[in-house]
Structure formats: C-alpha cells, structure tokens
C-alpha cells in the first residue's frame, strides 16, 4: 500500500475561495489499478478534495463524503461542484465535512466503477488507492457513521454498489437518479434497443478481425468523446452506452466485450445484474442492517424510463417492508435542477447526518 502511495503524483492544484476560505485541492494520481486496461483508459486520474473553511486552522478530524461522477463526466466536474459548495457555505449553512470527488471516465465514457478488463479496475482504484490516499493525507474521522458515499446517475449506481459491498467504509449512501432496474427494467432500457444491440454485435465481429485492436478501438471510440457523444443522435449514444455497460458487466478476461444476452442466453444474468442487482441488495435485510441511512432520489419524468421505474419499484418494496431505504420522487427528468438538488437536498442531508452523529 505504501508503495502505491509513493507512486502517486502529489502535484496539487488548490482553488481557494476568498469569501469562505474553503478550498478544492486536486491531486494528480497515477492509478496502477487502471493501468493497462484493454480500451486504453488513462491511468492518470484526479482525486479532488474539498476542504471545510476551518480545515487549515483547526486540528480536528472530519467526516468525509465521497461523490462519484456520472457517465461522460470528466474530472473537471469537481470544480463546478466546488462552486456550488462555496455558495452553500456563503448562504450561512454549515458544511463541517470533507468531500472527495472521483470520476469514472474512460474512452467509452464510463466504467460504472467496477473492475473490468476493458475499462480497468475502477473498484480497486476507489477502494485500494483513493481511500487510502485520502486517509493518509487528510484528517479523516475514524468514528463509525462518519463516512458516506453519493453520486449522480452512473455515480449513484456506483455509490449504491460500494455501500452494499463495503458498509464498514460507507455508513451512509445517497444516490441521485441511479441506474437501477426493476424486475422488467432491462427490457425497457437501451440494452434491448435493436439498433444498439446490432451495433454492439457488429463491433464485436469487427474487433475480432482487427489486425490492431487498439488502433481499431481508438478510431471507433473517437466520436464518443466530449459533446460528440450526444451530437450524433440517440442511436449513436445508445451504442456507446451498450458498449460501456456490456464490457463493464458482461466482459471477461478472455473476452473484454462479452456476447450480448440475445446471442448467449447464459450471459443474461450478467447483463441484468449490472443495474438489476441493486434492487435485490437494497431489499435484503442483512445488507440494510449494516448501513445507517439510504437515500435515493429520482425524477418522475426521467427520460431513461427504466431509471424512474427501478427507483420507484425500490421505494414501493421499501415502504411495504418498512425498511430504512428512503426513495424521494421529484417532479422532473434525469438532470432537472441538478445544482439545486445538491444545494437543497444532498448537502443539507449530510450536514444533518454528520451533525447528529457528532452530537451523540
């Protein structure tokens, strides 16, 4: 572990707000977990740390919230969120916790924060590199209940998965518009879109015949970078999403882009499980017993219908069992009022959660 920390690039960019004396520190970090991925994900990552305004003048340890970025979000999303955090504090609100922001961007625009041959080992990056780095370099509270994880869209999916798998590290989870299947959700998603599925199968065929797979993928993925991902229409972006999801959840060490479930029936569980396992996990009393708070929010008009349906199904099952899972449905679509949701829901939620624990 120390060797991994020593290989980190500790160059920092500190963005300081004069008004509140809070700051965003961005660490360049070379990830051995992501190095050597099949599709050529850049192992040079950024660990962005937003510090409370009194961090440099106190000696206390702080609770920490990890926030995972969405699909197609590069690391600079942290700078936008930091401005929102500054405004929250300027408005007179207390924010006595650290926020660590991580992205899951890859040449296919999203790793889903899991280990895979295609994208690289993003779960290991978070758990074995980023967390130890933060704990070693910042005054992080070791008290139970003082660590949380949240995220938006793909990041919300990742947050739910991490909290369920590592409750000893993440006691609270908050998922904003997460990818989450109901029992029938996969059939309503882009994973079943005929054009996207045909494109995925064609890509697999072309990749198998490519003399230089790396060059072929670099060319194939060029139009998925930045805004180009969305500018060529929904068929184009749907194919990118299927390629990213399929390689994350159905790929293997011998076949980075596993066969679509319409080609191989035995792979259906893997395709369903990426988003589908969350419903099972968060209706499992054993999983929930290890978490302190679980909050999911989703728009009732999410353009990805299966996201609304999946979260609302979780809410229905949670209310029926009187579980601790809280599902909030708001008026809007996938990204409606994202900034306001951060300021008016997410930050107040964790300010309350962490302050209640401190009072105990």
N, C-alpha and C positions, 0 to 999 in steps of 0.2 A: 504493500500500500504506500509506504514512504517513497519507494522508487517512482511510483506513478505520480505522486505529488511533486517530486523533484523534476519530473519531465514536463510539468505544467509550465506554460509560458505565463509569467506573473505580471506582464505588462498590463497596466490598468489605465482606463480612461475614466476620470471622475467628472461627472456632470453635477455641479453644485448649484442649488437654488439659494440665492442670497436671501430671499424672503423668509424661508423656513429653515435654512441650514440643514436640510436633508440632502442626501446625495445618492446618485446612482454610480456604482463602481462596476466597470465592465472588464472582466478578466479574460484574456485570450488563453484558451486551454487546448492543448493537443490531446485528443482522445485516442488512446490505444484501443479502446473498445470499438470504435468506429473505423479505425484504420483498416484498409484493405477490403472494404465492402465491394461486393460484386458490381454494383452500378456506379461506383466511384464517388460515394458520399465524401465530402470534405471533412477530414478528421479535425480540422481547426475549428473549434467551437467557441462560443462565448458564454460565460457564466456571469449573468447580470445580477447585481446585488443592490437593492435599495435599502438604505440605512435610515433609521429614525433620526430626527433632528438633534437629539441629545446623545447620539451614539459616541461621538468623539470626546464628549465632556463628562461621560459617566464611566463607571466600571461594571455596571450591571450586565447580566446576560439577558438575552431577548428571545421571545418566541419567534418562530420562523414559519412563513408561508411560502411554499414552493408553487409557482404558477407556470403551467405548461402551455406553450403557444399552439395555435391552430394550424391546420393544414394550409400550406402555402404562406406561412408566416416566417420570414427570416428573423435573425436575431435582433434587428433594429426595432421590433415591436416593443422591446423593453423601454426604449426611450419615450415612446408615446404613452405607455402606461405610467412611467415615472412622472410625466407632466400631470397626469390625472391624479396621482398620489399627492403631488405638491399642492394642487388645488384643494384636495380634500382636507389637507392639514391647514392651509391658509384660511379655509372656511371655519376654522375653530374646532375641528374634530381631532381627537387623539388617535395616533397611529403608532403605538408602542410595540411594534413588531417589525422584523426584517422580512422583506420579500425577495425571494430568489427566482429569477425568471430564466427559463430554458426553452429552446426551440427544438423542433423535431424535423427541420427542413432537410430535404435530400434532393437529388436530381429529379425524383418523381414527386417532390413537394411535400412528402410526409412519410415518416417512419412508423407512425402510430405508437411510438415509444416502446416497441418490443424488440427483442433480439431477432435478427434475421440475417441470412446470408446476403440478401440483396442490399438492404439499407445500411447494415451494420448493427452492432449490439447496443441499441439505444437504452434498453433497460439497464444494462451494465453501466452505460455512461451516467445515467441518473443515480443509480444506487451505489456503484462501486467507485465512481470518480467524482461526480458533482457533490454528492452529500458529504463524503469525507473531506473534500476540498473546503467546503463551506464551514464544516465543523472545526477544521484545523486552523482556519484563518479568521474566524469571527467568533464573537462571544455569543454562542447559541445556548439557550436554556436546555438543560437535560431533564427537566421536570416532565413527568407524564402529562400529556394534554397540551404541550407547548409546541407541537409540530403539526402542520396541516399541509394539505395539497389541494390545488384547484387548477382549473384550466377551462379553456373555451373550445368547443367543437371537438376536433381530434384531441386537443389537450384535456378536455373534460373526460373523454373516454379514457385517456391515459391516467388521469387522476383517479378515476374510479377503480381502475385495474391495480394501480400501485397501492391504494389504500386497502383494498381487499387482500392483496398478497403480502403487504408489509405493514400491518397495523401497529407493529412495535415501533415503526418510524413515523407513521402518519396517523394521528388520532382523530383527525377531522378531515372531511372531504367535501368540496363544493364543485359541482360540475355544471357548467354553463352550456346549454344546447349540445349535450354529448351525443356522439354516435352510439345508439343503443337500439337494438332490435327487440320488438315484441316477438311472440311465437311465430308470427307470419311476416315479420319485418323484412327479411331478406328478399322475398318475392316482390316487395314494393320498392326496393332500392335500386341504385344504379348497378348493383351486382347482377341483376337479372335483365338489364337493358339489352335488347337484342343487338343493337349496333355496337355497344361497348363490349359485349361478350364476343361478337365476331371479330372485333379489332384485337381483343386480347388473344384469341386463338391464332390469328394471323401473326401477331407479334411473336408468339412462341415458336411458330413454324419458321419465321424469318431468322430469329435468334439462333435456332438450332442449325441453320445452314450458313450462318455468318462466318466468314474466314477470320474476322477480327471482331469478336463480340463486344469488346469495349468501345471500339470505334462505331459500331452499329448502334449501340445504345446511346452514345453521346449524340449522334445525329438524330436518332428517334426522339430523344427527350429535349432537344433544343427548343422546340416550340411550347414546352411546358414551363419555361422559366418566366418568372415575373408575371406581368399582366397578360402576356401572351397565352397563358393557361386558359383564361376566360374569354379572350378576344376572338377566338375562332369558333365559338358556339358551344352549345351544351354537349353535343356528341364528342367533341374534342376533349372537353374537361371530364366527361364521364369516363372516357377511355383511360385518361391519366389516373383517375381515382381507382378504377378497377385494377390497373397495373400496380399501383402503390399498395392497395389493400391485399390483392392476391399474393404479391411477393412477401408482404409482411406476415400474413397468417397462413397461407397455403404453400409457401415455398419451403424447400428443404435444402440441406447441404448439397445434395446431388442434383437438385432441380430448383434453382432460385425462384423461378416463376412456375409454381405448381399448376397442374391442369385444372381448368375450370370444372366446377361440380357437374356441369352438363356433359362433360367428357368422361369424368371418372366419378361414379356415384360415391365411392368410399372417401372422396375428398370433401364431401358436402359438409360434414361436421366441422372441418377446419374453416371453411368459408363462413358458415353460420356462426361459429364460435367467436370470431373476432369482435363483433358487436353483440352477439347473442348471449355470450356467457355472462354478461353483466346483469341481465335480468335474473339469472339463476343465482349469481353471487349475492345480489342485494335483496334477495328474498330468503336467504339462508340464515337462520337464527345464529348459527355458530360464527359466521363471518361478521354479522352485525354486533354480536356480543363483544367483539374486540375493538369496536370503533365507538367514539363518543358522540360525534354528530355526523350526519349525512344529509347533504342538501343538494337537490337537483332543480334547475330552473330551465324552462323551455317555452318557446313561443307557440301559441295555439295555431299559428299560420306559417309554421316553418316550411320553407319551400322544399325541404327534404322531408316529405310526409312521414317517413318511417322514423325520423327522429322524434317528432311530436308524438306519434303513436307509441313508440317504445317507452318514452319517459312517462306518458300518461298511463300506460299499462303498469309501469312500476309503481306509480302513485296509487292506482286502483288496488293493486295487490298489497301495498304497504298499509293503506288505510284499513283494508279488510283484516289484516293481521295485527293492526295497531303497533306497527314497528316504528323504529326511530327514524326511518327514511322520510324526509320531507321533500315533496315534489311540488314546486310552485309553477303554475302555468300563467303566463302573462300574455297580454294582447300584443301580437307582433310576429315577426318572422325570425329567421335564424340569427341575424345580426342586428335586429332592431335595437336602437338605443344602447349599443354595447358600452359606450363610455359611461352613460348614466347607470347602467346595471353595475358596473364596477364601483362607482361612487356611492350609489344609493342602496346597494344590496350586499355586494361582496365585502367591501371594506368595513362597513358597519357590522356585518355578521361576525367577522373575525376580531374586530375590536371588542365586541361583546364576549365572544367565546374565550378569548385570551384573558380579558379582564376578570371574567368570572372565575377562571382557574387561579389567577393571581390572588384574588380575594380569599380563596379557600386556603 
